[in-house]
Amino acid sequence: MAELTIRVLELLAQKDGEISSEEMAQQLNEDHQRVIGAIKSLQGVGEDLLQVKQVTSTRWMLTEEGTEITRCGSHEYRVLQMVKAGYQHKEQIEKTFAYGDVGLKKALAQKWIEYDKSAGGNALRVTATGMEAAVDQLCLVLRRLETGDGAESLSKHGKKNFEKAVLDCKKRGLVDKRDVAVFLVSKGTKFSTSVSKAEADLTVEMLTKDGWKEKKFKEYNFDALGVAPSGGYYHPLMKVRSEFRQIFLEMGFVEMPTNNFVESSFWNFDALFVPQQHPARDVQDTFFVSDPAETTQFPEKYLAEVRKVHTEGGYGSTGYNVPFDMKETQKNILRTHTTAVSAQMLYRLAQQKIFQPAKYFSIDRVFRNENLDATHLAEFHQIEGVVADYDLSLGHLIGILYAFFQKLGIQKLRFKPAYNPYTEPSMEIFSYHEGLKKWVEVGNSGVFRPEMLLPMGLPENVVVIAWGLSLERPTMIKYAVDNIRDLVGHKVDLEMVQSNPICRLDK
C-alpha cells in the first residue's frame, strides 16, 4: 500500500485539476478499491495534502458469470465454435465447461446450431445462421459495460439496441445495478510527492529522547463518538425474578435483606427449631465455612430461650430432650435456605414495643451439597413469602397461596400434608401442568411452630405463615430449558441470554 500511495501522488503531480479514482486505477493498472484505499491513507496524513470529493453513481456491474463471458466469450458462442470444430454430441459439450448446458440451449434457441435429423437426430451441426454469426455480440456488450464505455459513443439506433441487450443480460443474471463510490482527487495547498506518515500515539521513547519534536502528529477528533458499547442483557433467571418481585410488591410485601450468603448454624437451624442431630446439618447436605469457621456474636437472652426449648421444651412443647452443643451452634455455613433471614426479621419484629403485622419476601441464592444433574445444582434461588399477623390459620395460608399463584397464571392447586421441623401444619403445593398433563410439585408451605416464634418474644396470638418455591424450575418451564446446566454455569449460551424475550406471566 505504501508503494501505491507514492504512485498515486506521482500520477497526481502530472495532472492539473481533478482526476477520478477510476481513471487512476486504469492508468496505474490497479484494482479500483486498492486505489481508493491509497487515497484514504493519504487523507490521514493531512487535510491539506489532497482535496477529495466523493460521488456515488448507480451503474451496471458484471456478476461472476458475466465476467467469465468477457474473458472466454458467451456460452452460446463457445458452443457454436465447438460444433464448428467437430463436437457433435450434447454430452461432449456439457462436460467441456460449466455453462455448457446453458450455452447449448441458447445456441439452439438462436438457431446457430441444430440436430442433424439425417444422422438420426443425435448429432449437432451448424446452421446457415450460425455460419453468419462471426461476432459475439453479447461478449462485446459486457466488455463495453466492464470498461465503463456504455452507450454514449453509439448512434441513436445503436443505443437502443445496446440498452435492450443490457436488459437481456440482467434477465440472465449477467449484470446487476449497484451503487459505486468514486473519488474525485486534486492537489491540496500543501501537496507534495514525499510525505511522512503522521503519528497517532505519543510513546515513551519519543518523550525520553525528545523525538516528538521532529514528528508530525494526527489531529485529535474530539467529535468522534468511538465504538458504541454493547448493551447489557438480563439473564432469563433475572427476567423471571423481576416478575416474581413485582407480584410480591403488588401484594404489599416488603423485601428482606438477603445479601449475606454466610450464616451461623444458630440462625440457619437452631432458631428454626431444627434439632442438632438432624441429617440436614451433616456435611453431606451443607457447606461449612473454614475461615472464619465460627461465630460468637448472638443475642444472649434469645440464645438461652432457644437452648431451653431444644433441651427442656416449653410453650406447650416437650422439646427434643437432648444436649445442646454450642460448638454446633457457632459453626458458619453457606445458608441452606433464606428462612434463616426470615428468622432474623421476625426476631427484629418481636423486639418492637408494639407488634405491627408484617409481610416479607425474598428471592436470593441458597446453597446445598447436592449431586449435580439435569435438574439440581449446588446453588439455586429460593423464593420465600412470610406473613405475620394475629390469629392466622391454615385457611389464611391456603387463601393467600391461591391469590399468589393466581397472579402467576396458575389456577389449579392441590395441597398435600408434609413435615418440616419448623412448621406445623406443613403442606406441599402441587399444580396441574397442562403441558405434562399431570400434577407437579411447585412449592412448600406451612405455619411456623410456637417453639420457633415464642422464644423470640412475639405475642402468643401472633401466627406466622410462610411458603417457598424455586426460581429455576419456573424459569426452565417458561423458556423451555431441559437441562439446568444450560441455564446456569459455564455452558450457558450467551446468544440465548440476548435473544430470549422478557418474562410475562399469564396473570
N, C-alpha and C positions, 0 to 999 in steps of 0.2 A: 504493500500500500504506500510506503514512503517513496518508492521509486515512481509510482503512478502519480502522486501529488506533484512531484518535480516536473514530470512530463506535462501535466495539466497546466502548471504555471508557465512553462516554456512555450506551450501552444498559445496560451492567452497573451503572452508577451508579443506575439506576432500579429495579433488581431486588434483592430480598432472597433470599439462598440461591443455589443452583446454577441455572445455565441451560446447556442443551446448545448445542453449536456448530451443530447443525441448526436449532434454534429461532432462534438468532441469524441464521442465513442467511435464514430465512423472513422475520423481522421487518425485516432490513436489505435484503431483496430482492437478495441477493448469492449468488454461487456458494459452495457449502459448502467447497470446497477453498481458495478465497481467504480465507474466514473463518478456517479452520484456520491458514493461513499468517500471518494477522494475530495470532492468539493466540500462535503460536510466536515471532513477532517481539517481542511484549510480554513473553514469558517471558525473553528475552535481556536485557531492561532491568534486571531484578532479581528475585530469588526471592520477595520479599515483596509484589510488586505484585499478582499474581494467584495463586489456588490452582487448579491444573489437575489433573484426573484423566482418564486416557484409558481408554475402554471399547471393546471390539470386539464387534460382533454380526454374525451372518450374516443377510443379507436378500436378498429377490428384487430384482434390479436390471434395468431395461429395457435391451435391446440397442438398436442404432441403428434397426432395423426397428420395434421396439416403441415407441420414442419417436416415430417418424413417425406411428404409428397414433393416439397420444394427441393429435396435432396435427390430423390430417386425417381420422381415422376408420379403421375396419378396412377391409381391402382388399375384402372381400365386400360390406360395407355401401355402400362407394363405388360398386361395380359395380351394386348394386341401385338406387341413386339415379340412376345414369347411364341404366339401362334405363328407369326411370320417366320420365326426362327426354327419351327418344326415341332413345337409342343402341340400335340393333338388331343390329349385326354384331360378331362377335368381333374382327375386325381393328381396328375403331374403338376398342374398349375397350383392347386390348393396347397401342396406340400412345399412349394418353392418359396413363398413368403407369407407372412401373417395375414395380409389382407387379400390373398389370392381369391377367396370365395367372393368377397365384395367386388373385386375387380372383374371377375368373370361375369357376375350378374350385370354390372354396369356396362361392360363391353357388349354383351348380348342385347341389352336394352337399347344401346345406341346403334345397334346393327353393324358394329365393326366386325363382328365375327358371328358365325352360325354353325349349327351342327350339320354335318355333311350327310344328308339322307341317303345318297347313293352308296355311302360306305357303311350303311346300317344305322346311321343316326348317332353314333357314339363319338366319332371323330370331329374335331373342330377345324374350321377353315376360315380364312379372311374373306370378307365380302368386298364388293366394289367400293362401298362407302369407307370401309376400313383402309383400303389401299390409298384413298384420297386423304385420309387423316394423317397428314405429315407433321402437324404441330400439336403439342399437348397444351391445349388452351387452359385447362384447369390449373396446371402447374404454373403457367405464366401469370394467371390471376393471383395465385397465392404468393408467388415471388414478388409481385408488384406490391401486395399488401405488406409483405415482410420488410421490404426496403423502405416502405413509407411513401412510395410514389403516388399511390392512389389513382384517381381518375382525372386529376387536374389537367394533365397534358393530352388527354384524349379528346376526340371530337364529340359533338353532342350525341350522335348515334353510338359512338364508342363508349361514352359514359353510361348510357342507358343499358347497353349490353353488359358492361362491367359490373354495374350495380346489381343487375339480375343474377350474374354469376356469383357475386358475393353472397347474396341471399340463399342461392343453392348450396353454397359452401357451408353456410350456417345450419341449414337443414341437415346436412350430412355430418355436422359436428366437427367441421374442419377449422372453424373460426368462431370466436365469440367477442362480444363487446366488453372492454374493460377500461377503467379509469387509469390513465397513465400520467404520472407526475414527471414534469420536465423542468429543469433548472435553466434559467437564463443568466449567464455569468458575464460580468465585465470587471475591469480593473478598478480597485479601490484607490483611495487617496494615498495610501501607503503601500502600494503594490510593489512587490519585489519577487524575483525568482529564487532568492535564497532566504529561507525563513527558518527560524528556530522555534521549536515547539514550546509553548508557554507551559510553565509548571503549574500543577494543580495543588501540590502539597508543599508545605514548609517542613523540611526534615531537620533532624538534629545535626546532621553533618553540615548542612547549609549554615546553621547558626554558629556552630563551633569554629568553622573555617571561613566565615564571612562570605561564603559562596552565594548567598542570597542577593548580594549587592549586584552581581552580574547576571542574575536570572530575570526572566520576564514571567510574570505570574498571570494566570487567568483571573479575570474579574469575578468577584462573587456575585451570584444571582440571588439576591435576598428575597426575590419574589417566588423562587422555586418552592413548590409545595412538598417535594420529596415523595417517597413511596408511601402510599396510604396504608396505615396499619390495618391488618385484617381484624374483623370484629370477633368478639368472643361469643361462645355458644353455651347455652345451658345444657348440661348433661340430662338425659331422659329422667334420671332419678330426681334431679333438681326441679324439672318441669312438673313431675307428679307431686313432689314435696310442696311446691308453691300452691298447687291446687288444694292439697290437704290443709295446708296452713290457712288458706283463705276461708275454708269451710269452718275451721275452729274459730277464727276471728269473727265470722258471721254469727256464730252461736254464742258469742260473748266470752270466750275463753281467753286467758292470759298466758303468754308463752313463758315457760320456765327457763332459767339459765342452765344450759347443759354443756358448757364449754370445758368442763373438767372430765377428761376420759379416765383419769386415775381416781379411784375411790378407796376408802378404807373398807375392810370387811365389816366393820360396825354398821356403816350406812347401807352397804350393799346387801347385807344378810341379817345381822343381829337386830337392827332397828325394825326390820320387816318380820320379825318373829320366825326367821328361818333357823332351825336347830343347827348347832355347830357340828353335828355329826351327819348333816345332810349330804348326799352324794354330789350335789351341785358345787360344794365347796372343795371338792377334790381337784388336783392338778389336771386330771383328765378332762375336766369341764371348764376350768377357769384359768386365765393367765395371771400369774403372780408377778409382781414387780420386784426386781432385785435391788434397785438403788433409786430412792430410799425404800427399804423393804418394809418399814413400819411407820405407823402414825401414832403419836401420843397425845394429840390435841383432841379432846372430846368434851362435850357438856357433862360435867361430873354428876350432877343430880340426875340428869336424864339417863346417863350410863348406868347408874345404880338401879334405877327403876327397870331398865331393860334386863340387867343381870338378874334382878329379883324375879321378874315374870318368867324368865327362862328356867331358873333353878327351882323356885318355890311355887310359882304360879301367882295368881292374883286377878282381881277384877272378874271373879267368877270362873277362872281357869286354873287347872292344876299344874300348868307349865309342863316342862319336859323332865324335871327331876333328875337332871344330870349336871355335873360340874360345869362352870362357865370359865373358859380359858381365855385370859386377857391377851396372851400371845396370838391366839387365833383372831381375836377382835382387831388387833393392831395391824394385821397384815394388809399391805397395799396390793390392790389388784386393778386390772382393767375392768371397768364396770361391766357386768353381765346383763344389765337392764337399766333403763332410765328411771325405773321405780326408785332407785337409790336417790335420785334428785327429788322425786315426789315426796319421799320420806322427809327430806330436809325442808322442803317447802311447807309441809304440814306441821313440822316441828316449829318453824318460824310463825306459822299461823296460830299455833297454840300459845305462843308467848305474848300475844296481844292481850291487853287488859279486857277488851270486849271482843268476843268472837264475831267475825264477819264471814258469811258464806263466801266461798271462792270456787272458781272453775279454772283449772290449769291444763295446759297441754305441752307436749314436747315432741320433737321429731329430730332424732340425732342417733349417732353411732353407738353401738354396743359390741362387745367382744366375747366370743365363746370359743373354747378349744374344740371345735368341730372338725370332723373329717370332711375334706373338701370334695364336692361332687357337683353335678349339674344344677342342683337346687340349694346347696349350702356353702357358705363361706365362713371364715373365722371371724369376720366382722360384717355387720349389717346394720340397717337403720330400723329403729323401733319407733312406732307412732303410739303415743300414750295420751289418754284423756282422763282427768281426775275431777270429781265434783265433791265438795264438802259442804254439807248443809244439815239443818236439823231434821231428824226423823225421816231420813230417806229409807227406801225399802227396795226389795228386788224388783218390784213393779216399776219404780222410778228408773232403775238401771235398764230394764228392758225397753221402757219408753224412750229414753234418751238414745239407746242404741238404734232403735228404729228411725229416729229423727236424723241421727248422724249418718247411717248407711243410706237413707233415702237421698241425702244430698250427694252421695257418691253414685247415685243411679241404681242402687241395689234395693229391691223391694221385698224379695223373698228371703226370709231369715228363719233359722231354727236355732234352738239353744239346747245344749247337752250338759248335764251336770259334770263337773270336773273337780280336781283337787289342786289347790295352791296353798303353800304354807301360810301365806299372809292374807288370804281372802276366804271368807265363808259366809254365804254360799259362793261357789265359783261356777262359771259357765263357759264352755267353748261355743264360739259363734260360727254357724255354718250358713252359707249362701248357696242358692241354686245357680249353677253355672250353665247358661244357655248353650254355650259352645260345646262343653264337655257332656252336657245332658246328665249332670249328676250334682249332688250336694258336696261342696268342698269347704274345708275349714278356712275361715278368713280372720279369726282373731280369738282372743281370750278376754275374760272379764270376771268381775266379782265385787264383793263388798268387803272392805278392809276389816280385819278382825279387831275386836276390842283390845286384845293383847298387844296390838301394834299401836292403836290410837291413844288409849287412855294413859300409858306411861308418858306420852308427850305432854299431857296436861289439857287435852281437848275436853270439852264438856261431855258428859255421859250420853246425852241425847243427840250428839253430832255423829252423823254417819257419813262415811266416805265411799263412794262408788267409783270404779275405775275400769278401763278397758285398754287393750293394746293390740296392735297388729303390725305386720311387717310392711316396709315401704317397697322392698324389692319385688315381692310377689305381685302386687297390683301393677307395678311398672312393667314387669315381664309380660303380663297379660295384655296391658294397654298397647305395648309396642311389639307384640308377637316375638319376644325373645325366648328361645328354648333353653339356652344354657346361661346360667348366671355369670359364668366367666366371660361371656361376650358382652355383659353389661358393666361389669366392674373388673378392673385389673389391667394388666399389660396387653391383653389380647383385644381390648376394645377398639373397634373400627372408628376412627375419628370422623370419617365421612358419615357414618351412622349418626354420630352426635350432631353433626351440622345439618343433616337433611331431615331428621325426624321433626314433625310439627310440634307446636306447643300442646300441652295437655288440656283437654276439655272433657271433663266427666259429664256423663248424661244425667244431670241433676233433675 
